[in-house]
Amino acid sequence: MPFADLQLIDPLLRAVRAEGYAEPSPIQSQAIPHVLAGQDLLGCAQTGTGKTAAFALPILQRLAESRLQGARRLRAMVLAPTRELASQIGASFETYGRFTGLRQITIYGGVNQNPQVERLQRGADILVATPGRLIDLLNQGHVRLDTLEVLVLDEADRMLDMGFIHDVRRIIAKLPARRQTLMFSATMPDEIRSLADSILTTPVFVAVTPAATTVDTIEQSIYFVEKGDKPALLEHLLRDVTLDRVLVFTRTKHGANKVVRQLERARVSAEAIHGNKSQSARERALSNFKDGATRVLVATDLAARGIDVDDISHVINYDLPNEPESYVHRIGRTARAGAPGIAYSFCTTDERPYLVDIERLIRLHIPRAAQHPFASQVPLPPPTDLQARGKSAPRPKARAGSSGSNGSRASQPSRRPEGPASSPRRHTSRGGPRRAEEPKRRGA
């Protein structure tokens, strides 16, 4: 299906062609017609599926076709959980809307608010914001939302994880009751379903991939290793020159900084990006990584959904995430747009319960890298029946109403999304309480 079949106006088609896009992705082809029709929508889609264009293009068309006379006023707003994601969304609106004459503003914390306030005073049609900075500017009277026609909540589950849901509800309380609301989330926990029930009106539900599945083009492997040998194993792997653009994930900010210091001593160019870094430092690290000046970017899960960098050759989970959904988002930073990718994960004895949770969630036995110089000497846990037979756990079957091998679908309005399929029986118990990945904080 070409983009023209989606009934997009010529200025948008020109912008899409200029970017070299020939056909819409599944989330775009499924969502755009419903958004153009003015329906509320709940979308289940992982990052890398093209969902930004799925809401940006129809919003731009709606505003362009009903342009208002007089001073510009905010008509559409996108809430995003992190500064990086907000910046990325704002850039997409600029790109797709370059021939429409519409104006967008992006605001987020961590930087001086005065330039953002000045741009708001000059007027805009579209606002992209993180919740913390938006609340601050609302309280100061610099933002008015009474003219808003369209609201988008992007990465809603990430906002829940970061503790922003209360701020989101405060913001929604200030919006006009009559509006179109679009909500996108990579997972559908009960809290997200409850939020959707409270803010969406007879929504269409669109899902393009089963919840918590990994991309087939990612080659995954697990390295069992003692905690003290992780630095040496990382250096060993990075001696391979094919690891040319590597994203390394740690569980904590302190851990990210420590890994960077270790790599610098090993003469490997590396920088860290996490919530304790200033916005300018984060932007500089990301720019160096994109340009190839930095070979390794070490990040916390802040980067798992908010950073879109092409041609990441490898993702390395230096620490396994204690939330299994984060594993899916982390390794999804590689293998973008159908390209191949490789994901290595280090696993210590203490982290093996996390591995069980991950494999249970993705319904896949991740291959073990048995031959490496720092292999753990701790005996491996007994294999499950599936592992003993050398098989992988089956992937979830497509739900009723799916079409195509990618599982894309659009359900009828007001139908609630179903939760993930039941998981296979667990063969080990949790290894104690989960630790918080990072303190929940305001001010993305």
N, C-alpha and C positions, 0 to 999 in steps of 0.2 A: 504494500500500500504506500503510495507516495504521500508527502505532506499535503499536497493539493487536495487529496480526497477528504481531508479533515475539515474542509471549508474554511481554511485560514485565509485572512486577507493578504493582499499582495505585499504590503510592507513587511509582514512577518515571513512570508515565503522567501522574499529577497534576502532577509537576514539569515534564514535557515540555509539557503543555498550558499551564501557567502561563507558560512561555517563548514561547508562541505558535507552537510547531512542530506542523505538521499531519502531515507525511509524513517518513519517514527519507530521508536522502541515500543515494546508491548505496553508499558505503563502509559506512554503517550497516546497510542492509538486507542486504548481502552478508556482513558480518563478525559481526554480533551473534548470529545463530543458531549459528555455529561456536564463538564464545566461550562462549555459554551451555552448549553441549554439552561444554565442558571441553577442547577441542582447542587445541593450539598453533597459532599463526597468524603468517604473514608477510604484511604488507600493504604494497602500493606505492600511496601516495597523497600528493598534494601538500597543502600547507596550504590551508585554505579549503574543504576537501571534507567537513568534519564528522567527522574521524577521532577527535577526542577523545571525543565521545559514543559512537563505535563501540566503544571499549574501556571507557569510564567506566560506561555504563549496565549492561552485563552483569556487570562486576566488582561494582558496587553490589548487583545482584540476587543474585549468588552469596553475598556476605557477609551480606546481609540474611536470606536463606533458611536460612543455617546459622550463626546467631548463637551465639557461644560464651558460656558462663557464666564469671563471675569477672572479673578485671581485663582491661581491653582490652590486646591485643597486636597487633603489626603483622602483617597478613595479606596485604596487597597493596602493591606499590611500583611507582612510575613513575619512571624516570630520564629527564631531559630535559637538553639541552645548555646552555641559557641560563637566567638568572634570570627573564627575562620570560616565557619559555615555561613554566617551572615554575610561576610565579605564575598564569598563565592556566589551566593544567591544574588546579591546586589550586582555583581559583575555580569551574571547571566541576564538579568533584566536589562542592563545597559546594552549587552550584545544583541539580544533578540528585539529590543525596542528601538534600535538605532535609527530606523526610518519612520518611526511613529510620532516623534516630537514629544513623547511623554517623558517625564522626569522622575527619577527615583533617588532616594536618599538612604544610606545605610548608617545606622547608629549602633554603637556597642561601647562597653566599658573598657577601662584600661588605658584610655587616651583622654586628652583634654576635651571637655564637652563643648567648648566655645565654637570651634569650627562647625560642629554638628548643629548647634543652635542657630548659627548664622545661615546655614543652608536651609534649615527648617523655616526660618523667617522669610526666605526668598520664595518658598512654596515648592510643593512637589505633589505628584499624583500617587506615588507608591513609596511606602516606607518599609524597609527591612530592618529588624531590630532584635537585639537580645533582650530578654525580660528585665534584667537588672537595670540597664541604662534607660530603658523605656519608662520603668516605674519612676526613676529619679527625675526624668524630664517631665513626666506627667505631674509629679508633685510640685515641680517648680513652675508649672503653667506654660511650658514651652511647646507642648504637644496637645492638640485637640483631636479627638477620635469620633466626634459626633457626626461626621460626614462620611464615615467609612462604609463602603458597600461590600467589600470582600475581605475576609480574614483567612489566612493560611497558617496552620500550625505544622511546622516541619520538624521531623525527628521528635515526635511527641514523647516516645518512650525514653529518649535521652534526656528530655526536659524533666521527666519524672525522676530519672536516676540522679539528676543533678539538683533536685530539690526545688525546681522552679514551678511546680504545678500550682502552688498557692498564689504565686505572682501572676501566673497565667489566668487564674480565675479572677483575680482582682482587675486585670486588664480587660477581660471579657465583660465584666460588669459595667464598664464604662462605654461599651460599644452600642450602637443602635440595635434594637431587637430584630429589625428587618435587615438581614444581610445574608450573603452567601458565605458559607463556612466550609473550608476544605481542610482535612486533617490527614497527615501522612505519618506512618510509623512503621519501623522495620519489624517490630514484634507487637503482639496484642495481649499484654497482661490485663488482669481484671481492672486495674486502675485506669488504663487507657480506654477500655470499653465503657467504663463508668463516665469518664470525661466526654467521650463521644456521644453517649446517650444524653448528656446534659446540654451539649452545645450544638449538636447537629439536628436538623429537621428532615425526617424521612430520607436519610442519605443513601446514595448508591455506594455499594462496597466493591472496590476493585483490588484484586490481588494478582501480582504478576509472577511471584515465586512462592513456593510453600514457605511458611515461616521457618526461620533458622535452618536453611539449607545452604551448603557451600557450593561455590561455582565449580563445575566439573573440570574446567581447564586448570585448576590449581592442583599442583602436585604437593601433597602434604606428607610430613613425616615427623615422628616423635624421637627425640634424643633423651634417653634416660641418663641423668648425670647427677653427681653430687653437687650440692649448692656451692661449695668452694671451688669447684672446677668450671663453673659457668663462664667466668672471664676467659679462661684458657680455651674452652671450646669455641667461644665466639671468635676469638682471634684466629683459631685454627680454620674455621669456616671462611673467614674473610680473606684468608690467603688465596682463595680461589678467585681469580680475576673476573669470572663470570658474574660474581655478586657485585654488580657495578652501581646499582642504586638500591639501597637496602633500608627498609624501615624496621627498626627494632622497638618492640614494646616491652615496657617494664610496668610493674604494678603501682609504683609510687614515684613521686617527683624526685625524692632523694635518690631512689634507685636509678632514675634516668641520668641524673647528674653524675653519679658514681660510674656508670657505664661509659659515659663520655670521657671522663678522666682516664679510665683504664685504656680506652681506645687511643686517646691522644698519646699516652705513654708508648703504645705499640705502633705509633706513627700512622694511624688510620684517621683520616679526616672525618670528624663527627661533631654534631651539634645536638642539643636537647631542645625540645619544645613541650611545655606544660604550663599549667595554670599559674605558677609562681614567676614565670618569665614576663617581662614587660611586653606590651603589644609590639613595640618596635623590634625587640629581640626575637619575638615569635615570627614576625613577618620577614626579618632578615634571615633567620634559620630556614624558613620555608623557601624563600627565594633562592638561597644558596643550594638547597637540595634540588629544586626544580632545574636550576641552571647547570647542575653537575659539579659545582665548586665544592660541595660537601657530598661525600660518598654515602655516609650513614646518618640518618636522622633517628634519634632516640626519643621516643614519645610515650606518654601515658595515654590512657584511652580517650583523652581529649581529642586526639587526632584520628580516632578510629572511624568517625563519620564525617568530621568537618573538614578534611583535607582531601583534595582531589588532585593527585599528581600522576601524570602519565608515565608509563614505562618503568614502574617500580618492579625490579627484577625479582626481589625476594622480600618476604616478610619473615622476621624472626621473633617469635615469642620468647624473649629472654626469661620472663616470668609467665606462667600460664595464668590466664585471668580467672578470678574466683567467681565470675558470673559467666556461665557458658555462652550466653548470647554474644558477649563481647568477642569471643573467639571468631565467630562468623564475620563480625564487622571488621575485626583486625585483618584477617587474611584476605578479606575482600578488597583491600587496598592494592593488591596485585591482581593480575588477570583482568584488567579493565577492558571493556568493549570487546570481549571475546578473545583477547590475547592470552597466551599461556602465562603461568606464574608459578612460583614455588614458595611454600611456607614451611619453615622449620620451627619446631616448638621444643624448648627445653623442659624437662619434667624431673623434679626431684622427688624423693620419697614422700615428702610432705604434700606435694602437689598432685599426687596420683588420684586422690578423690576428685579434684577438679577435672582431671582427664576423663574419669568415668562419667562425670556430668556432661562434659562436652560431647563425648561419643554417644551418649544416650540422647542428647538433644539433636545432633546432626544425623543420627542413625547410620553411622559409618565407623568402621574400625580403621583408625589411622595407622598406616604402616609404621613399624618401629625401625629405627636406624641402629642396628645392633653393632655394626663395625665402625667404631670411632675411637680415638685414643683415650677418651675420658669416660667411657661407658661405666655406668654405675655398677658397683659390685653387689648392691643389695638385690636379693632374689626378686624376680618379677612376680606379680600376683598371678594366681592360676588363671589360665585363659577361660573366657566364656565359651559356651558351646559353639557360637558362631566363629570365634577366633580359632578354636580347635579344628574346625572343619575348613579353615582358610577362607571363610566367606565374610563379606561385609553385611552389616545389618541393612535390611531393605529401606529404601527411601520412602517417605510417605506417599501414598497414592494421591493422585489428583482428586480434588473434591468434585462433587456433582456440579455440573455447569462449567467445568474447565474446558478450555479449547486449546489445542496445540500442545506440543511437548514441553513448552516452557511454563505451562500451568496458568496462563493468563485467563482472566475472566472478569466479567462485570455482572454483578448480581442485580436483582430487582431492587428498587428503592425499599427502604425500611427493613431490609433483611440484615440481621446481626451477623457479624463475622464469627465463624466457628473458631474454636481454639485449636492448637496443634494436636495432631493425632496422638493417641495414647502411646506412651513410651514402653519399650520392652522392659522386662523384669530386671531390676538392678542386681548385680552380683557382688557388690561390696557396699559398705556403709559410708556415710559421710565422715570425713576425718575431722570432726569437731566443728565449732561454729565458724561461719564465714567471717573473714575480715573485710572491713570497708576498704574499697579500692583507693579512694581518696576522700578527704573530708568534703561533705557537701557544702557548697559555698555559693553566695550570690555574686552577681557582678560579672557575667560572662565577658 
